[in-house]
């Protein structure tokens, strides 16, 4: 087995620490994106509900105006 160079080992530890910080940052960004997607999905369904209600009211109004 070869001897481990302390300088190279230190460089590797530094890279691992830097990558760990990047992964933690990416995890928090991913959580924020997921929260935004969930908000958007809720807004979409609220808009669909409002459009359906307005369409139903207009249909009912037009059908009763024709009589």
C-alpha positions in Angstrom: 0.0 0.0 0.0 1.3 3.4 -0.9 1.8 6.2 1.6 -0.9 8.8 1.8 0.3 12.3 1.0 -1.0 14.7 3.7 -1.2 17.6 1.2 -3.3 15.7 -1.3 -5.4 14.3 1.5 -6.1 17.9 2.7 -7.0 19.0 -0.8 -9.5 16.1 -1.1 -11.0 17.0 2.2 -11.4 20.6 1.1 -13.1 19.5 -2.1 -15.5 17.2 -0.2 -16.4 20.1 2.2 -17.1 22.4 -0.8 -19.2 19.8 -2.5 -21.2 19.2 0.7 -22.0 22.9 1.0 -23.1 22.9 -2.7 -25.4 19.9 -2.1 -27.0 21.6 1.0 -27.6 24.7 -1.0 -29.2 22.7 -3.9 -31.4 20.9 -1.4 -32.8 24.2 0.0 -33.3 25.6 -3.6 -35.1 22.4 -4.5 -37.4 22.7 -1.5 -38.2 26.3 -2.6 -39.0 25.2 -6.1 -41.3 22.5 -4.9 -43.2 25.0 -2.7 -43.6 27.3 -5.6 -44.9 24.5 -7.8 -47.4 23.5 -5.2 -48.6 27.2 -4.9 -49.0 27.3 -8.7 -50.9 24.1 -8.8 -53.4 25.4 -6.2 -53.8 28.7 -8.1 -54.5 26.8 -11.3 -57.3 24.7 -9.7 -58.8 27.8 -8.1 -58.9 29.5 -11.5 -60.6 26.4 -13.0 -63.2 26.4 -10.2 -64.0 30.1 -10.8 -64.2 29.6 -14.6 -66.6 26.6 -14.1 -68.8 28.6 -11.7 -69.0 31.6 -14.0 -69.7 29.4 -17.0 -72.4 27.6 -15.1 -74.0 30.8 -14.0 -73.9 32.2 -17.6 -75.4 29.0 -19.0 -78.2 29.1 -16.4 -78.9 32.8 -17.0 -79.0 32.3 -20.8 -81.3 29.3 -20.5 -83.8 31.2 -18.3 -83.7 34.3 -20.5 -84.8 32.3 -23.5 -88.1 31.3 -21.9 
